[in-house]
Amino acid sequence: MTAAAVGVIGAGGMGSRHAQNLHRLPGVEVVAVADPDGHAAGALADATGAAILGADELIMSSEVDAVVVASPDETHADLTVACLEAGKPVLCEKPMATTAEDAQAVLDAEVRAGRRLAQIGFMRVYDPAHVELKHAVDEGRIGRPLHVRAVHLNPPWIPRSAETVIVQSAIHDIHSVRWLLGGEIDRVATQVVPRDDGSARLVVIQCWLADERAATVFVDAHSYGYEIAVEVTGETGTIVTDPQGGLEVRRNLERRRAVPDGWLDRFDAAYAIEGGDWVGSVIAGVAPPGPSVWDGYVATHVATAAIRSAATRQAEPVDHCSQPALYDESTDR
Ligand code: ISE
């Protein structure tokens, strides 16, 4: 294949961002979009020259080589299964699934397909700051990594339950922990600090790795702006990403920095690199290079254990099946 015709399901912020990034790439055409919101679908179709189709129609269309799933979270698993059953490469936004059962269905579908076709949108693995951190850890600059501290601040936002904050926000940090430590989380303990209306303000997840290393995930669901910071402590030192970035303006006895208002701004570069990497694998006809269905599956299991722990107020084990042979050849993302 020398070109790719992509269909995008979901014309909200994320779907539009992927569509526009892909549309700019040589050899890539966004040929179809699907969204029950006719206005959003129309705007994205106008911007990219795509046709508007229903989601199932888009997946089955012979005009569509590969699909981006960026619809509401609880629809990701079914749509991804449909793509896998149709033999189409798919970039599925995180979370791959919102329940352990749905995660199992996606894993089973890809194993049945017998080849890796899906990439999951844990885009931090494409973020230049995270990539630099990962290289420094892998080069052994701080010796064996022992602990990850992930700090995830969302701007003041719609009230969300602890469950939603975990599957929608903390799931990124869960993937970061596995990626940066190169190990599996086998137990979690969650504490939720509520807001007055009962929604979650802070979600703190303490993670035990199978080999007794540790991680701490801290999400503030309603903070002052959008900030993502990661600190890795190793045997001989600590590495921290700079959550600040950008310019500091000094005047009138003040130092001021702008803070991103959300992920589309903060991870602008990551989304563009992610889309290019994924569609490059579609054109080359090879397995997707980024986070796999196995990564999406394990992250969902850690998230559901964290949700259980928030309810029981006890540490909860993370139980899931062992890694199918299809995922033996892992990527370094
Ligand atoms: C949102 O859905 C995202 O995917 C962002 O990357 C994440 O940082 C945010 O917390 C989520 O709500």
py3Dmol code that shows the C-alpha trace and the ligand (Angstrom):
import py3Dmol

protein = """\
ATOM      1  CA  MET A   1       0.000   0.000   0.000  1.00  0.00           C
ATOM      2  CA  THR A   2       1.344   3.464  -0.785  1.00  0.00           C
ATOM      3  CA  ALA A   3      -1.511   5.453   0.715  1.00  0.00           C
ATOM      4  CA  ALA A   4      -4.161   5.053   3.391  1.00  0.00           C
ATOM      5  CA  ALA A   5      -7.854   5.953   3.440  1.00  0.00           C
ATOM      6  CA  VAL A   6      -8.888   6.499   7.052  1.00  0.00           C
ATOM      7  CA  GLY A   7     -12.328   6.635   8.652  1.00  0.00           C
ATOM      8  CA  VAL A   8     -12.774   8.508  11.924  1.00  0.00           C
ATOM      9  CA  ILE A   9     -15.518   7.592  14.407  1.00  0.00           C
ATOM     10  CA  GLY A  10     -16.225  10.481  16.773  1.00  0.00           C
ATOM     11  CA  ALA A  11     -16.067  14.098  15.675  1.00  0.00           C
ATOM     12  CA  GLY A  12     -15.483  15.640  19.119  1.00  0.00           C
ATOM     13  CA  GLY A  13     -12.204  17.208  20.284  1.00  0.00           C
ATOM     14  CA  MET A  14     -10.103  14.053  20.046  1.00  0.00           C
ATOM     15  CA  GLY A  15     -11.570  12.673  16.806  1.00  0.00           C
ATOM     16  CA  SER A  16     -11.244  16.069  15.135  1.00  0.00           C
ATOM     17  CA  ARG A  17      -7.659  16.416  16.281  1.00  0.00           C
ATOM     18  CA  HIS A  18      -6.713  12.987  14.895  1.00  0.00           C
ATOM     19  CA  ALA A  19      -8.603  13.636  11.647  1.00  0.00           C
ATOM     20  CA  GLN A  20      -6.936  16.987  11.088  1.00  0.00           C
ATOM     21  CA  ASN A  21      -3.467  15.633  11.885  1.00  0.00           C
ATOM     22  CA  LEU A  22      -3.956  12.683   9.511  1.00  0.00           C
ATOM     23  CA  HIS A  23      -5.469  14.895   6.805  1.00  0.00           C
ATOM     24  CA  ARG A  24      -2.232  16.912   6.684  1.00  0.00           C
ATOM     25  CA  LEU A  25      -0.042  13.859   6.018  1.00  0.00           C
ATOM     26  CA  PRO A  26       1.009  13.035   2.448  1.00  0.00           C
ATOM     27  CA  GLY A  27      -0.616   9.854   1.172  1.00  0.00           C
ATOM     28  CA  VAL A  28      -3.298   9.885   3.862  1.00  0.00           C
ATOM     29  CA  GLU A  29      -6.898  10.724   3.139  1.00  0.00           C
ATOM     30  CA  VAL A  30      -9.678  11.003   5.703  1.00  0.00           C
ATOM     31  CA  VAL A  31     -12.469   9.539   3.606  1.00  0.00           C
ATOM     32  CA  ALA A  32     -15.269   9.114   6.155  1.00  0.00           C
ATOM     33  CA  VAL A  33     -16.398  10.417   9.519  1.00  0.00           C
ATOM     34  CA  ALA A  34     -19.167   9.165  11.803  1.00  0.00           C
ATOM     35  CA  ASP A  35     -20.831  10.904  14.723  1.00  0.00           C
ATOM     36  CA  PRO A  36     -24.461  10.906  15.893  1.00  0.00           C
ATOM     37  CA  ASP A  37     -24.080  14.673  16.325  1.00  0.00           C
ATOM     38  CA  GLY A  38     -24.771  15.793  12.741  1.00  0.00           C
ATOM     39  CA  HIS A  39     -23.371  19.254  13.353  1.00  0.00           C
ATOM     40  CA  ALA A  40     -19.994  17.955  14.602  1.00  0.00           C
ATOM     41  CA  ALA A  41     -19.816  15.349  11.832  1.00  0.00           C
ATOM     42  CA  GLY A  42     -20.641  18.027   9.224  1.00  0.00           C
ATOM     43  CA  ALA A  43     -17.948  20.402  10.489  1.00  0.00           C
ATOM     44  CA  LEU A  44     -15.290  17.678  10.402  1.00  0.00           C
ATOM     45  CA  ALA A  45     -16.441  16.426   6.998  1.00  0.00           C
ATOM     46  CA  ASP A  46     -16.178  19.992   5.653  1.00  0.00           C
ATOM     47  CA  ALA A  47     -12.690  20.419   7.104  1.00  0.00           C
ATOM     48  CA  THR A  48     -11.346  17.162   5.659  1.00  0.00           C
ATOM     49  CA  GLY A  49     -13.468  16.486   2.579  1.00  0.00           C
ATOM     50  CA  ALA A  50     -14.733  13.234   4.153  1.00  0.00           C
ATOM     51  CA  ALA A  51     -18.136  11.625   3.608  1.00  0.00           C
ATOM     52  CA  ILE A  52     -20.480  11.205   6.584  1.00  0.00           C
ATOM     53  CA  LEU A  53     -21.396   7.583   7.346  1.00  0.00           C
ATOM     54  CA  GLY A  54     -22.828   5.609  10.257  1.00  0.00           C
ATOM     55  CA  ALA A  55     -20.188   3.974  12.485  1.00  0.00           C
ATOM     56  CA  ASP A  56     -20.939   0.381  11.367  1.00  0.00           C
ATOM     57  CA  GLU A  57     -21.156   1.447   7.739  1.00  0.00           C
ATOM     58  CA  LEU A  58     -17.796   3.209   8.058  1.00  0.00           C
ATOM     59  CA  ILE A  59     -16.102   0.130   9.521  1.00  0.00           C
ATOM     60  CA  MET A  60     -17.495  -2.141   6.777  1.00  0.00           C
ATOM     61  CA  SER A  61     -16.893   0.297   3.890  1.00  0.00           C
ATOM     62  CA  SER A  62     -14.503  -0.985   1.225  1.00  0.00           C
ATOM     63  CA  GLU A  63     -13.343   2.636   0.821  1.00  0.00           C
ATOM     64  CA  VAL A  64     -11.949   2.668   4.377  1.00  0.00           C
ATOM     65  CA  ASP A  65      -8.567   0.974   4.987  1.00  0.00           C
ATOM     66  CA  ALA A  66      -8.181   1.833   8.669  1.00  0.00           C
ATOM     67  CA  VAL A  67     -10.243   3.364  11.467  1.00  0.00           C
ATOM     68  CA  VAL A  68      -9.727   5.837  14.318  1.00  0.00           C
ATOM     69  CA  VAL A  69     -12.111   5.234  17.236  1.00  0.00           C
ATOM     70  CA  ALA A  70     -12.574   8.448  19.227  1.00  0.00           C
ATOM     71  CA  SER A  71     -16.214   8.117  20.265  1.00  0.00           C
ATOM     72  CA  PRO A  72     -17.462   8.167  23.914  1.00  0.00           C
ATOM     73  CA  ASP A  73     -15.408   5.865  26.174  1.00  0.00           C
ATOM     74  CA  GLU A  74     -18.036   3.168  26.721  1.00  0.00           C
ATOM     75  CA  THR A  75     -18.346   2.582  22.958  1.00  0.00           C
ATOM     76  CA  HIS A  76     -14.602   1.997  22.339  1.00  0.00           C
ATOM     77  CA  ALA A  77     -14.549  -1.740  23.004  1.00  0.00           C
ATOM     78  CA  ASP A  78     -17.490  -2.704  20.751  1.00  0.00           C
ATOM     79  CA  LEU A  79     -16.271  -0.538  17.883  1.00  0.00           C
ATOM     80  CA  THR A  80     -12.736  -1.888  18.181  1.00  0.00           C
ATOM     81  CA  VAL A  81     -14.032  -5.471  18.185  1.00  0.00           C
ATOM     82  CA  ALA A  82     -16.017  -4.655  15.013  1.00  0.00           C
ATOM     83  CA  CYS A  83     -12.838  -3.294  13.347  1.00  0.00           C
ATOM     84  CA  LEU A  84     -10.860  -6.382  14.364  1.00  0.00           C
ATOM     85  CA  GLU A  85     -13.577  -8.678  13.036  1.00  0.00           C
ATOM     86  CA  ALA A  86     -13.537  -6.739   9.760  1.00  0.00           C
ATOM     87  CA  GLY A  87      -9.723  -7.162   9.640  1.00  0.00           C
ATOM     88  CA  LYS A  88      -9.127  -3.383   9.750  1.00  0.00           C
ATOM     89  CA  PRO A  89      -6.238  -1.644  11.520  1.00  0.00           C
ATOM     90  CA  VAL A  90      -7.555   0.614  14.258  1.00  0.00           C
ATOM     91  CA  LEU A  91      -6.257   3.403  16.476  1.00  0.00           C
ATOM     92  CA  CYS A  92      -8.546   3.227  19.516  1.00  0.00           C
ATOM     93  CA  GLU A  93      -8.530   6.143  21.933  1.00  0.00           C
ATOM     94  CA  LYS A  94      -7.995   5.305  25.586  1.00  0.00           C
ATOM     95  CA  PRO A  95      -9.591   3.746  27.536  1.00  0.00           C
ATOM     96  CA  MET A  96      -9.724   0.708  25.277  1.00  0.00           C
ATOM     97  CA  ALA A  97     -12.552  -0.528  27.524  1.00  0.00           C
ATOM     98  CA  THR A  98     -14.347   0.689  30.619  1.00  0.00           C
ATOM     99  CA  THR A  99     -14.907  -2.763  32.153  1.00  0.00           C
ATOM    100  CA  ALA A 100     -12.790  -5.899  32.534  1.00  0.00           C
ATOM    101  CA  GLU A 101     -15.363  -7.871  30.486  1.00  0.00           C
ATOM    102  CA  ASP A 102     -15.123  -5.440  27.568  1.00  0.00           C
ATOM    103  CA  ALA A 103     -11.319  -5.506  27.738  1.00  0.00           C
ATOM    104  CA  GLN A 104     -11.470  -9.303  27.535  1.00  0.00           C
ATOM    105  CA  ALA A 105     -13.735  -9.097  24.473  1.00  0.00           C
ATOM    106  CA  VAL A 106     -11.219  -6.870  22.649  1.00  0.00           C
ATOM    107  CA  LEU A 107      -8.295  -9.103  23.612  1.00  0.00           C
ATOM    108  CA  ASP A 108     -10.193 -12.230  22.480  1.00  0.00           C
ATOM    109  CA  ALA A 109     -11.125 -10.579  19.172  1.00  0.00           C
ATOM    110  CA  GLU A 110      -7.525  -9.672  18.361  1.00  0.00           C
ATOM    111  CA  VAL A 111      -6.231 -13.087  19.382  1.00  0.00           C
ATOM    112  CA  ARG A 112      -8.932 -14.626  17.132  1.00  0.00           C
ATOM    113  CA  ALA A 113      -7.828 -12.347  14.286  1.00  0.00           C
ATOM    114  CA  GLY A 114      -4.374 -13.873  14.784  1.00  0.00           C
ATOM    115  CA  ARG A 115      -2.466 -10.629  14.132  1.00  0.00           C
ATOM    116  CA  ARG A 116      -2.015  -7.336  15.906  1.00  0.00           C
ATOM    117  CA  LEU A 117      -4.251  -4.743  14.273  1.00  0.00           C
ATOM    118  CA  ALA A 118      -5.073  -2.291  17.062  1.00  0.00           C
ATOM    119  CA  GLN A 119      -3.076   0.466  18.731  1.00  0.00           C
ATOM    120  CA  ILE A 120      -4.357   2.141  21.900  1.00  0.00           C
ATOM    121  CA  GLY A 121      -4.120   5.919  22.325  1.00  0.00           C
ATOM    122  CA  PHE A 122      -1.756   6.147  25.300  1.00  0.00           C
ATOM    123  CA  MET A 123      -0.184   9.115  23.535  1.00  0.00           C
ATOM    124  CA  ARG A 124       2.263  10.022  26.292  1.00  0.00           C
ATOM    125  CA  VAL A 125       4.669   7.473  24.821  1.00  0.00           C
ATOM    126  CA  TYR A 126       5.016   9.908  21.907  1.00  0.00           C
ATOM    127  CA  ASP A 127       5.401  13.046  24.049  1.00  0.00           C
ATOM    128  CA  PRO A 128       8.962  14.357  23.673  1.00  0.00           C
ATOM    129  CA  ALA A 129       9.365  14.954  27.442  1.00  0.00           C
ATOM    130  CA  HIS A 130       8.171  11.445  28.299  1.00  0.00           C
ATOM    131  CA  VAL A 131      10.321   9.889  25.562  1.00  0.00           C
ATOM    132  CA  GLU A 132      13.408  11.690  26.920  1.00  0.00           C
ATOM    133  CA  LEU A 133      12.585  10.478  30.429  1.00  0.00           C
ATOM    134  CA  LYS A 134      12.103   6.897  29.234  1.00  0.00           C
ATOM    135  CA  HIS A 135      15.451   6.954  27.383  1.00  0.00           C
ATOM    136  CA  ALA A 136      17.242   8.295  30.440  1.00  0.00           C
ATOM    137  CA  VAL A 137      15.717   5.546  32.599  1.00  0.00           C
ATOM    138  CA  ASP A 138      16.510   2.824  30.054  1.00  0.00           C
ATOM    139  CA  GLU A 139      20.095   4.069  29.699  1.00  0.00           C
ATOM    140  CA  GLY A 140      20.492   3.419  33.422  1.00  0.00           C
ATOM    141  CA  ARG A 141      21.126   7.064  34.342  1.00  0.00           C
ATOM    142  CA  ILE A 142      19.509   6.511  37.791  1.00  0.00           C
ATOM    143  CA  GLY A 143      20.205   2.803  38.099  1.00  0.00           C
ATOM    144  CA  ARG A 144      17.288   0.421  38.408  1.00  0.00           C
ATOM    145  CA  PRO A 145      14.019   2.419  38.537  1.00  0.00           C
ATOM    146  CA  LEU A 146      12.217   1.750  41.814  1.00  0.00           C
ATOM    147  CA  HIS A 147       9.258   4.123  41.974  1.00  0.00           C
ATOM    148  CA  VAL A 148       7.129   6.336  39.713  1.00  0.00           C
ATOM    149  CA  ARG A 149       5.251   9.335  41.046  1.00  0.00           C
ATOM    150  CA  ALA A 150       2.667  10.447  38.492  1.00  0.00           C
ATOM    151  CA  VAL A 151       0.900  13.755  39.061  1.00  0.00           C
ATOM    152  CA  HIS A 152      -2.090  14.470  36.822  1.00  0.00           C
ATOM    153  CA  LEU A 153      -3.963  17.744  37.230  1.00  0.00           C
ATOM    154  CA  ASN A 154      -7.123  18.474  35.261  1.00  0.00           C
ATOM    155  CA  PRO A 155      -8.547  21.996  34.981  1.00  0.00           C
ATOM    156  CA  PRO A 156     -11.795  22.815  36.822  1.00  0.00           C
ATOM    157  CA  TRP A 157     -14.252  20.610  34.988  1.00  0.00           C
ATOM    158  CA  ILE A 158     -17.552  18.786  35.012  1.00  0.00           C
ATOM    159  CA  PRO A 159     -18.014  16.790  38.221  1.00  0.00           C
ATOM    160  CA  ARG A 160     -16.871  13.184  37.659  1.00  0.00           C
ATOM    161  CA  SER A 161     -17.276  10.084  39.808  1.00  0.00           C
ATOM    162  CA  ALA A 162     -14.125   8.377  41.113  1.00  0.00           C
ATOM    163  CA  GLU A 163     -14.835   5.542  38.695  1.00  0.00           C
ATOM    164  CA  THR A 164     -14.838   7.913  35.722  1.00  0.00           C
ATOM    165  CA  VAL A 165     -11.711   9.725  36.891  1.00  0.00           C
ATOM    166  CA  ILE A 166      -9.931   6.364  37.127  1.00  0.00           C
ATOM    167  CA  VAL A 167     -10.947   4.978  33.701  1.00  0.00           C
ATOM    168  CA  GLN A 168     -10.677   8.325  31.936  1.00  0.00           C
ATOM    169  CA  SER A 169      -7.698  10.032  33.565  1.00  0.00           C
ATOM    170  CA  ALA A 170      -5.688   7.723  35.873  1.00  0.00           C
ATOM    171  CA  ILE A 171      -5.585   5.064  33.147  1.00  0.00           C
ATOM    172  CA  HIS A 172      -2.887   7.166  31.424  1.00  0.00           C
ATOM    173  CA  ASP A 173      -0.763   7.154  34.585  1.00  0.00           C
ATOM    174  CA  ILE A 174      -1.305   3.412  35.008  1.00  0.00           C
ATOM    175  CA  HIS A 175       0.098   2.891  31.526  1.00  0.00           C
ATOM    176  CA  SER A 176       3.003   5.265  32.266  1.00  0.00           C
ATOM    177  CA  VAL A 177       3.904   3.254  35.376  1.00  0.00           C
ATOM    178  CA  ARG A 178       4.041  -0.050  33.421  1.00  0.00           C
ATOM    179  CA  TRP A 179       5.950   1.576  30.568  1.00  0.00           C
ATOM    180  CA  LEU A 180       8.511   3.408  32.690  1.00  0.00           C
ATOM    181  CA  LEU A 181       9.132   0.638  35.214  1.00  0.00           C
ATOM    182  CA  GLY A 182       8.877  -2.221  32.713  1.00  0.00           C
ATOM    183  CA  GLY A 183       6.917  -4.269  35.245  1.00  0.00           C
ATOM    184  CA  GLU A 184       3.374  -5.228  36.154  1.00  0.00           C
ATOM    185  CA  ILE A 185       1.197  -3.802  38.913  1.00  0.00           C
ATOM    186  CA  ASP A 186      -0.260  -6.605  40.998  1.00  0.00           C
ATOM    187  CA  ARG A 187      -2.007  -4.762  43.845  1.00  0.00           C
ATOM    188  CA  VAL A 188      -3.549  -1.313  44.282  1.00  0.00           C
ATOM    189  CA  ALA A 189      -5.028   0.747  47.100  1.00  0.00           C
ATOM    190  CA  THR A 190      -7.158   3.765  46.217  1.00  0.00           C
ATOM    191  CA  GLN A 191      -8.177   6.714  48.316  1.00  0.00           C
ATOM    192  CA  VAL A 192     -10.712   9.240  47.051  1.00  0.00           C
ATOM    193  CA  VAL A 193     -11.104  12.736  48.475  1.00  0.00           C
ATOM    194  CA  PRO A 194     -14.607  13.913  47.466  1.00  0.00           C
ATOM    195  CA  ARG A 195     -15.912  17.364  46.609  1.00  0.00           C
ATOM    196  CA  ASP A 196     -18.970  18.764  48.392  1.00  0.00           C
ATOM    197  CA  ASP A 197     -21.285  17.423  45.679  1.00  0.00           C
ATOM    198  CA  GLY A 198     -19.967  13.863  46.142  1.00  0.00           C
ATOM    199  CA  SER A 199     -17.944  13.839  42.919  1.00  0.00           C
ATOM    200  CA  ALA A 200     -14.252  12.990  43.125  1.00  0.00           C
ATOM    201  CA  ARG A 201     -11.724  15.742  43.727  1.00  0.00           C
ATOM    202  CA  LEU A 202      -8.556  13.755  44.404  1.00  0.00           C
ATOM    203  CA  VAL A 203      -7.893  10.144  43.470  1.00  0.00           C
ATOM    204  CA  VAL A 204      -4.710   8.673  44.920  1.00  0.00           C
ATOM    205  CA  ILE A 205      -3.726   5.160  43.865  1.00  0.00           C
ATOM    206  CA  GLN A 206      -0.860   3.377  45.547  1.00  0.00           C
ATOM    207  CA  CYS A 207       0.477   0.598  43.313  1.00  0.00           C
ATOM    208  CA  TRP A 208       2.542  -2.446  44.283  1.00  0.00           C
ATOM    209  CA  LEU A 209       4.493  -4.022  41.455  1.00  0.00           C
ATOM    210  CA  ALA A 210       4.858  -7.793  41.309  1.00  0.00           C
ATOM    211  CA  ASP A 211       8.577  -7.398  42.133  1.00  0.00           C
ATOM    212  CA  GLU A 212       7.968  -5.139  45.183  1.00  0.00           C
ATOM    213  CA  ARG A 213       8.698  -1.880  43.378  1.00  0.00           C
ATOM    214  CA  ALA A 214       6.078   0.853  43.788  1.00  0.00           C
ATOM    215  CA  ALA A 215       4.206   3.733  42.169  1.00  0.00           C
ATOM    216  CA  THR A 216       1.930   6.502  43.307  1.00  0.00           C
ATOM    217  CA  VAL A 217      -0.700   7.950  40.997  1.00  0.00           C
ATOM    218  CA  PHE A 218      -2.192  11.287  42.049  1.00  0.00           C
ATOM    219  CA  VAL A 219      -5.069  12.776  40.055  1.00  0.00           C
ATOM    220  CA  ASP A 220      -6.633  16.120  40.916  1.00  0.00           C
ATOM    221  CA  ALA A 221      -9.845  16.076  38.893  1.00  0.00           C
ATOM    222  CA  HIS A 222     -10.608  19.749  39.442  1.00  0.00           C
ATOM    223  CA  SER A 223      -7.381  21.712  39.665  1.00  0.00           C
ATOM    224  CA  TYR A 224      -6.216  25.155  38.473  1.00  0.00           C
ATOM    225  CA  GLY A 225      -5.103  24.085  34.984  1.00  0.00           C
ATOM    226  CA  TYR A 226      -3.762  21.070  33.113  1.00  0.00           C
ATOM    227  CA  GLU A 227      -0.471  19.706  34.321  1.00  0.00           C
ATOM    228  CA  ILE A 228       1.205  16.333  33.913  1.00  0.00           C
ATOM    229  CA  ALA A 229       4.372  15.595  35.875  1.00  0.00           C
ATOM    230  CA  VAL A 230       6.313  12.386  36.272  1.00  0.00           C
ATOM    231  CA  GLU A 231       9.117  11.598  38.683  1.00  0.00           C
ATOM    232  CA  VAL A 232      11.073   8.353  38.555  1.00  0.00           C
ATOM    233  CA  THR A 233      13.242   7.398  41.520  1.00  0.00           C
ATOM    234  CA  GLY A 234      16.007   4.912  40.812  1.00  0.00           C
ATOM    235  CA  GLU A 235      18.741   3.256  42.840  1.00  0.00           C
ATOM    236  CA  THR A 236      21.201   6.082  42.190  1.00  0.00           C
ATOM    237  CA  GLY A 237      19.056   9.148  41.523  1.00  0.00           C
ATOM    238  CA  THR A 238      15.760  10.708  40.482  1.00  0.00           C
ATOM    239  CA  ILE A 239      14.567  12.065  37.139  1.00  0.00           C
ATOM    240  CA  VAL A 240      11.688  14.516  36.895  1.00  0.00           C
ATOM    241  CA  THR A 241       9.953  15.901  33.810  1.00  0.00           C
ATOM    242  CA  ASP A 242       9.520  19.661  33.804  1.00  0.00           C
ATOM    243  CA  PRO A 243       5.758  20.204  33.957  1.00  0.00           C
ATOM    244  CA  GLN A 244       6.266  23.887  33.226  1.00  0.00           C
ATOM    245  CA  GLY A 245       7.675  24.172  29.713  1.00  0.00           C
ATOM    246  CA  GLY A 246       6.802  27.315  27.743  1.00  0.00           C
ATOM    247  CA  LEU A 247       7.970  30.814  28.464  1.00  0.00           C
ATOM    248  CA  GLU A 248       8.294  32.671  31.721  1.00  0.00           C
ATOM    249  CA  VAL A 249       7.480  36.365  31.482  1.00  0.00           C
ATOM    250  CA  ARG A 250       9.170  38.523  34.145  1.00  0.00           C
ATOM    251  CA  ARG A 251       7.763  41.986  34.745  1.00  0.00           C
ATOM    252  CA  ASN A 252       6.219  44.183  37.434  1.00  0.00           C
ATOM    253  CA  LEU A 253       7.761  42.178  40.286  1.00  0.00           C
ATOM    254  CA  GLU A 254       6.211  39.001  38.917  1.00  0.00           C
ATOM    255  CA  ARG A 255       7.238  35.828  37.070  1.00  0.00           C
ATOM    256  CA  ARG A 256       4.366  34.373  35.046  1.00  0.00           C
ATOM    257  CA  ARG A 257       3.943  31.252  32.994  1.00  0.00           C
ATOM    258  CA  ALA A 258       0.914  30.210  31.007  1.00  0.00           C
ATOM    259  CA  VAL A 259      -0.460  26.778  31.900  1.00  0.00           C
ATOM    260  CA  PRO A 260      -2.176  24.610  29.240  1.00  0.00           C
ATOM    261  CA  ASP A 261      -5.934  24.449  29.624  1.00  0.00           C
ATOM    262  CA  GLY A 262      -6.117  20.822  28.514  1.00  0.00           C
ATOM    263  CA  TRP A 263      -4.542  17.816  26.869  1.00  0.00           C
ATOM    264  CA  LEU A 264      -5.106  18.948  23.263  1.00  0.00           C
ATOM    265  CA  ASP A 265      -2.744  21.834  23.929  1.00  0.00           C
ATOM    266  CA  ARG A 266      -0.220  20.051  26.199  1.00  0.00           C
ATOM    267  CA  PHE A 267       0.030  16.923  24.025  1.00  0.00           C
ATOM    268  CA  ASP A 268      -0.255  18.659  20.664  1.00  0.00           C
ATOM    269  CA  ALA A 269       3.057  17.222  19.404  1.00  0.00           C
ATOM    270  CA  ALA A 270       2.369  13.765  20.852  1.00  0.00           C
ATOM    271  CA  TYR A 271      -0.946  13.410  18.985  1.00  0.00           C
ATOM    272  CA  ALA A 272       0.662  14.414  15.691  1.00  0.00           C
ATOM    273  CA  ILE A 273       3.587  11.981  16.107  1.00  0.00           C
ATOM    274  CA  GLU A 274       1.236   9.218  17.284  1.00  0.00           C
ATOM    275  CA  GLY A 275      -1.063   9.581  14.251  1.00  0.00           C
ATOM    276  CA  GLY A 276       1.886   9.595  11.834  1.00  0.00           C
ATOM    277  CA  ASP A 277       3.481   6.546  13.448  1.00  0.00           C
ATOM    278  CA  TRP A 278       0.216   4.594  13.430  1.00  0.00           C
ATOM    279  CA  VAL A 279      -0.809   5.428   9.859  1.00  0.00           C
ATOM    280  CA  GLY A 280       2.761   4.689   8.711  1.00  0.00           C
ATOM    281  CA  SER A 281       2.264   1.116   9.945  1.00  0.00           C
ATOM    282  CA  VAL A 282      -1.074   0.943   8.087  1.00  0.00           C
ATOM    283  CA  ILE A 283       0.634   1.992   4.848  1.00  0.00           C
ATOM    284  CA  ALA A 284       3.533  -0.398   5.427  1.00  0.00           C
ATOM    285  CA  GLY A 285       1.115  -3.233   6.248  1.00  0.00           C
ATOM    286  CA  VAL A 286       2.884  -4.038   9.524  1.00  0.00           C
ATOM    287  CA  ALA A 287       1.707  -4.377  13.141  1.00  0.00           C
ATOM    288  CA  PRO A 288       0.994  -1.064  14.870  1.00  0.00           C
ATOM    289  CA  PRO A 289       4.094   0.245  16.677  1.00  0.00           C
ATOM    290  CA  GLY A 290       2.441   1.850  19.708  1.00  0.00           C
ATOM    291  CA  PRO A 291       0.679   0.589  22.839  1.00  0.00           C
ATOM    292  CA  SER A 292      -1.090  -2.696  22.150  1.00  0.00           C
ATOM    293  CA  VAL A 293      -4.397  -4.298  23.024  1.00  0.00           C
ATOM    294  CA  TRP A 294      -2.485  -6.157  25.742  1.00  0.00           C
ATOM    295  CA  ASP A 295      -1.462  -2.769  27.225  1.00  0.00           C
ATOM    296  CA  GLY A 296      -5.084  -1.588  27.024  1.00  0.00           C
ATOM    297  CA  TYR A 297      -6.268  -4.827  28.609  1.00  0.00           C
ATOM    298  CA  VAL A 298      -3.853  -4.740  31.550  1.00  0.00           C
ATOM    299  CA  ALA A 299      -4.477  -1.027  32.178  1.00  0.00           C
ATOM    300  CA  THR A 300      -8.226  -1.708  32.301  1.00  0.00           C
ATOM    301  CA  HIS A 301      -7.687  -4.485  34.851  1.00  0.00           C
ATOM    302  CA  VAL A 302      -5.536  -2.237  37.042  1.00  0.00           C
ATOM    303  CA  ALA A 303      -8.186   0.498  36.744  1.00  0.00           C
ATOM    304  CA  THR A 304     -11.028  -1.847  37.735  1.00  0.00           C
ATOM    305  CA  ALA A 305      -9.024  -3.091  40.734  1.00  0.00           C
ATOM    306  CA  ALA A 306      -8.465   0.566  41.701  1.00  0.00           C
ATOM    307  CA  ILE A 307     -12.224   1.199  41.439  1.00  0.00           C
ATOM    308  CA  ARG A 308     -12.911  -1.833  43.655  1.00  0.00           C
ATOM    309  CA  SER A 309     -10.357  -0.608  46.159  1.00  0.00           C
ATOM    310  CA  ALA A 310     -12.016   2.825  46.331  1.00  0.00           C
ATOM    311  CA  ALA A 311     -15.215   1.031  47.400  1.00  0.00           C
ATOM    312  CA  THR A 312     -13.742  -1.564  49.783  1.00  0.00           C
ATOM    313  CA  ARG A 313     -11.066   0.795  51.199  1.00  0.00           C
ATOM    314  CA  GLN A 314      -8.716  -2.170  51.096  1.00  0.00           C
ATOM    315  CA  ALA A 315      -5.812  -3.030  48.840  1.00  0.00           C
ATOM    316  CA  GLU A 316      -7.141  -5.083  45.938  1.00  0.00           C
ATOM    317  CA  PRO A 317      -5.288  -7.584  43.761  1.00  0.00           C
ATOM    318  CA  VAL A 318      -5.060  -7.104  40.002  1.00  0.00           C
ATOM    319  CA  ASP A 319      -6.157 -10.398  38.443  1.00  0.00           C
ATOM    320  CA  HIS A 320      -6.033 -11.081  34.753  1.00  0.00           C
ATOM    321  CA  CYS A 321      -5.119 -13.761  32.241  1.00  0.00           C
ATOM    322  CA  SER A 322      -1.517 -14.321  31.249  1.00  0.00           C
ATOM    323  CA  GLN A 323      -0.129 -12.643  28.157  1.00  0.00           C
ATOM    324  CA  PRO A 324      -1.144 -14.399  24.923  1.00  0.00           C
ATOM    325  CA  ALA A 325       1.730 -15.378  22.612  1.00  0.00           C
ATOM    326  CA  LEU A 326       0.544 -12.808  20.062  1.00  0.00           C
ATOM    327  CA  TYR A 327       2.078 -10.109  22.288  1.00  0.00           C
ATOM    328  CA  ASP A 328       5.436 -11.825  22.891  1.00  0.00           C
ATOM    329  CA  GLU A 329       7.232  -9.448  20.615  1.00  0.00           C
ATOM    330  CA  SER A 330       6.500  -6.290  22.564  1.00  0.00           C
ATOM    331  CA  THR A 331       7.287  -2.777  21.366  1.00  0.00           C
ATOM    332  CA  ASP A 332       9.267  -0.414  23.574  1.00  0.00           C
ATOM    333  CA  ARG A 333       6.277   1.889  23.877  1.00  0.00           C
TER     334      ARG A 333
END
"""
ligand_1 = """\
12
ISE
C -8.920 13.031 29.084
O -9.956 12.211 28.634
C -7.638 12.624 28.449
O -7.514 11.691 27.729
C -6.462 13.383 28.891
O -5.308 12.954 28.245
C -6.337 13.207 30.375
O -5.205 13.873 30.863
C -7.584 13.715 31.061
O -7.440 13.574 32.442
C -8.762 12.907 30.584
O -9.918 13.337 31.229
"""
view = py3Dmol.view(width=600, height=400)
view.addModel(protein, "pdb")
view.setStyle({"model": 0}, {"cartoon": {"style": "trace"}})
view.addModel(ligand_1, "xyz")
view.setStyle({"model": 1}, {"stick": {}})
view.zoomTo()
view.show()
